[in-house]
């Protein structure tokens, strides 16, 4: 195509080339009719079912358009919006674009580099310029310092989830070993039955082996040795004496009705 250019210019541009002149695809120099290439770029940016970065449409050509190439191609001010969107998609592909987790914000945040996502980074937090809140890039939730990421990642998907998680950690509420729901105990013994039907020890979180009631274990066979109650040794000793007055039968497994 005679007169092919390295940039797409709008028809209103004061200098050539215009939309009627061909352009070359920067990585491979294949020539395109400017309006066709412009439409191809717009489609691959907007429609996520297409391959991105934009691939050259010539047969047997595997060249793709980098963000740097897109900037050199879309130099005309008329295509500033498309150039910015292309750059944003490229940064997203590199893992450098995150969304503010605050429900009333959801602004797009561009990371200066990928080091914030590195597990070796001591402080993976970044400030959202839109709402002035701090988020943890590694966990993709609001800032949870001083709680380590290993205790948060995968368990908190929103601000409310994070607040509940931190409250549970503060009060030492365990997670159900089956469905991971947070469980609170107001009173009673160490046996807990989650809404999902799983029975486990509130003290250590170990699930019960079965739920078959026996003389020694009214809730089933425990998977730990914690016992049903957290007796202080000085108080528990007299109760565990054989024939002690007022001692409940099988004190190690006695549980009030309804527990």
C-alpha positions, 0 to 999 in steps of 0.5 A: 500500500503506497504511502503507508504510515506508522500512525493513524490520523483522524480525518480532521488532522491538519497534516497527512496521513489521513484516514484514507492512507494505509498504516502499518501494524508496528510489530510486523509492518503488515499494512492495513487500511486505517479505518479497518485497523482502528475498528479492529483495535476498538473491538479487541479492547471493548470485547473481552471474548477477543484475544488481547493484546490485539493480534495481527489479522494477517495469515500466519502472523502471530505479532501482537500490539504492545501498549508501547506500539499502541501509543505510537500508532494512536498519536492523534488526540482524537484517539486518546480515549482508545489509547488510554483504554488499550494501555489500561487493558495492557496493565491489567494483563500484567496484573498491575490494575486493581479495584478499590474494595470500598463499596462506595468507591470501586475506583481503578488503581494502577500499581507502580509495578508488580512488586506489591503482589510479591509475597516477599514484599513487607508492605503490600498496601496502596492508597486509593487517591479517589477515596483516601482509603488504604487497601492490601493489594495482595489480599484485594481487601481493605488494609488489615494491618497488623494481621498478616495476609496469611490469616486473611487471604481467601477468607475476606472478600469485602469490607464487612467480611474483613471486619467480621474476620478481625472480630473473630480473631480478636475473640478467638472464634473458630471456623467450622472445619467443614464450611469455614463459617465463623462460630461464636459460643455464648456458653456451654461445653466445647462441643459445637454443631455448625449449621452445616451439621458438622460437630467439632471442638470449639477449643481446638477446632478438630472435628468429631470422628462421629456423632454416635452417642455413647455412655462416655461421649453423648455427642459422639467420638471427639477427634481431640483430647480437650474434653467437654469443659475447661475445668481449672485443675484445682476445681476439677480434681475434687469432682473427678474423685470417685464417689465425690459428693455432687460429682456428675456421672462421667464428668468428662462428658457431662453436658447440660441439656440443650448444649 
